[in-house]
Amino acid sequence: MTSTATASRHTHRDLDDDDLETTTQIFVGKLRASARRFAAAAGADSAIVREAVPPARHRRARCRVVLLYPAGQESDVTFLGPASTTAGKEITMSQFDTAIEQWLTAGQERSRRWLVPDEESAGGVAVDVTAWLAQLGA
């Protein structure tokens, strides 16, 4: 009887792990597939999504985009989104790419209201997309 209970619990955990892996792959794939839209929104020739990290309980969603402009100019921008898939009033995981695109289209304004320190980002700061969206609604 104990082995059956253990087996059921183990099977359920495996399904959860598979679901998490699938969700992660979808998240990363969606951000990488958005590179062309990011470039168009920024007025760049092209864009590369160098990093795409899905949210988790202990970390925020993260996307690093390198925009390539004419004459070899580059802009390396890191975006931070919500900390989990249930973001409440914040953006959801599925809206992260759209929020990035909106920020790029709006002129890429850098303001201390939505720039946050980030040691891993170029220039040491990242765009907090949730904070930027919140100021739009204010």
C-alpha positions as CSV (number, residue, x, y, z in Angstrom):
1,M,0.0,0.0,0.0
2,T,2.8,2.4,0.8
3,S,4.5,1.8,-2.6
4,T,1.2,2.6,-4.4
5,A,0.9,5.9,-2.6
6,T,4.5,6.7,-3.3
7,A,4.2,5.8,-6.9
8,S,1.1,8.0,-7.4
9,R,2.8,10.9,-5.7
10,H,5.9,10.4,-7.9
11,T,3.9,10.2,-11.1
12,H,2.0,13.4,-10.2
13,R,5.3,15.2,-9.5
14,D,6.7,14.0,-12.8
15,L,3.7,15.5,-14.6
16,D,4.2,18.8,-12.8
17,D,7.8,18.8,-13.9
18,D,6.9,18.1,-17.5
19,D,4.2,20.8,-17.4
20,L,6.8,23.3,-16.0
21,E,9.3,22.3,-18.7
22,T,6.7,22.8,-21.4
23,T,5.7,26.2,-20.0
24,T,9.3,27.2,-19.8
25,Q,9.9,26.2,-23.4
26,I,6.9,28.1,-24.6
27,F,8.0,31.2,-22.7
28,V,11.5,31.2,-24.0
29,G,10.3,30.3,-27.6
30,K,7.8,33.1,-27.6
31,L,10.4,35.7,-26.5
32,R,13.0,34.5,-29.0
33,A,10.3,34.5,-31.8
34,S,9.5,38.2,-30.9
35,A,13.0,39.4,-31.9
36,R,11.8,40.7,-35.3
37,R,8.9,42.6,-33.6
38,F,11.3,44.0,-31.1
39,A,13.6,45.3,-33.8
40,A,10.7,46.9,-35.7
41,A,9.4,48.5,-32.5
42,A,12.8,50.0,-31.8
43,G,13.5,51.1,-35.3
44,A,16.5,48.8,-35.5
45,D,17.7,46.6,-38.4
46,S,17.5,43.5,-36.3
47,A,17.3,42.2,-32.7
48,I,18.7,39.2,-30.9
49,V,17.1,37.8,-27.8
50,R,20.3,36.8,-25.9
51,E,18.6,35.7,-22.7
52,A,15.1,34.6,-21.8
53,V,14.4,33.4,-18.3
54,P,10.8,32.5,-17.2
55,P,9.5,33.7,-13.9
56,A,9.6,31.6,-10.7
57,R,8.6,32.1,-7.1
58,H,12.2,33.3,-6.3
59,R,13.0,35.2,-9.5
60,R,11.5,37.7,-12.0
61,A,11.0,37.0,-15.7
62,R,14.0,38.3,-17.6
63,C,14.7,39.1,-21.2
64,R,17.9,40.5,-22.6
65,V,17.6,42.0,-26.1
66,V,20.4,43.3,-28.3
67,L,19.2,45.7,-30.9
68,L,21.3,46.2,-34.0
69,Y,21.1,49.5,-35.7
70,P,22.7,50.8,-39.0
71,A,26.4,51.4,-39.0
72,G,27.0,48.7,-36.4
73,Q,25.4,50.5,-33.5
74,E,24.1,48.2,-30.7
75,S,21.8,48.7,-27.8
76,D,21.8,46.0,-25.1
77,V,18.7,46.1,-22.9
78,T,17.5,43.8,-20.2
79,F,13.9,43.7,-19.2
80,L,12.4,42.4,-15.9
81,G,8.9,41.2,-15.6
82,P,6.7,39.6,-12.9
83,A,8.1,37.2,-10.3
84,S,5.6,34.4,-11.0
85,T,3.0,33.3,-13.4
86,T,0.3,34.7,-11.2
87,A,1.2,38.4,-11.3
88,G,-2.0,39.9,-9.9
89,K,-2.3,43.4,-11.2
90,E,1.1,43.1,-12.9
91,I,1.6,41.7,-16.4
92,T,1.3,38.0,-16.9
93,M,4.0,35.7,-18.3
94,S,2.1,35.7,-21.7
95,Q,2.1,39.5,-21.9
96,F,5.8,40.0,-21.2
97,D,6.8,40.2,-24.9
98,T,4.0,42.6,-25.7
99,A,5.0,44.9,-22.8
100,I,8.7,44.9,-24.1
101,E,7.5,45.8,-27.5
102,Q,5.4,48.6,-26.1
103,W,8.3,50.1,-24.2
104,L,10.5,49.9,-27.3
105,T,7.8,51.6,-29.4
106,A,7.2,54.3,-26.8
107,G,10.8,55.6,-27.3
108,Q,12.8,53.6,-24.9
109,E,12.8,56.3,-22.2
110,R,15.1,55.6,-19.3
111,S,13.8,56.8,-16.0
112,R,14.7,56.0,-12.5
113,R,11.0,55.2,-11.9
114,W,11.4,52.0,-13.9
115,L,15.2,51.4,-14.2
116,V,16.4,49.1,-11.5
117,P,20.0,48.0,-10.5
118,D,20.9,44.7,-12.1
119,E,24.5,43.5,-11.9
120,E,24.0,41.1,-14.9
121,S,22.7,43.7,-17.3
122,A,24.8,45.9,-19.6
123,G,25.2,49.2,-17.9
124,G,24.2,47.7,-14.6
125,V,20.5,48.5,-14.9
126,A,17.4,46.8,-16.3
127,V,14.0,48.0,-17.4
128,D,11.3,47.0,-14.9
129,V,8.5,46.6,-17.4
130,T,5.8,46.2,-14.6
131,A,6.8,49.6,-13.1
132,W,6.8,51.2,-16.6
133,L,3.3,49.9,-17.3
134,A,2.1,51.0,-13.9
135,Q,3.1,54.6,-14.6
136,L,1.2,54.5,-17.8
137,G,-2.0,53.7,-15.9
138,A,-1.4,56.4,-13.3
